[in-house]
Amino acid sequence: RRAMASLEKAGEAVRITKELGFSTEALSQFEQAVRTRLADGASASAAELRDAMGTTRKYAIPLLEYFDDKGITRRSGDERVLTGR
């Protein structure tokens, strides 16, 4: 926990849930993968975005919820779309 706090303070990591965090570089790559998949007004399911991010459901769902909370994406039923931010 101390290590994560130090990384967060240094701007090198972001905690997205109480127990899960990513380096800022990895988080940026996940976000870019989602933005690319949802470009031009497309929508996608969590499974499609999981595949686009190249991760497992264990990490994809918390990441997608984080992006929803940050206003990057918006969940609409079983699909997600970009919000324009």
C-alpha positions, 0 to 999 in steps of 0.5 A, spaced: 500 500 500 505 504 501 508 503 494 502 504 491 501 511 495 508 513 493 507 511 485 500 515 486 504 521 489 509 521 484 504 521 478 506 514 476 500 510 477 493 511 478 488 507 483 482 505 479 479 501 485 480 500 492 485 494 490 487 495 483 491 500 480 495 501 474 501 505 471 499 511 468 502 509 461 498 502 462 492 506 463 493 511 457 494 505 453 488 502 455 484 508 454 487 509 447 484 502 445 477 504 448 477 510 444 480 507 438 474 502 438 469 507 439 471 512 434 466 515 429 460 514 434 461 506 435 458 503 441 461 496 443 460 491 449 464 490 455 467 483 451 469 487 445 472 493 449 476 487 453 478 484 447 480 491 444 484 492 451 487 486 450 486 484 457 481 479 461 474 481 464 477 481 471 481 487 469 476 490 463 470 491 468 474 495 473 477 499 467 471 500 464 467 503 470 473 507 471 472 510 464 465 511 465 466 515 472 471 519 469 466 521 463 470 518 458 465 513 456 458 512 458 454 505 459 448 505 455 445 498 456 450 493 455 454 497 450 459 503 451 460 509 447 465 515 448 462 521 451 466 526 447 471 528 452 
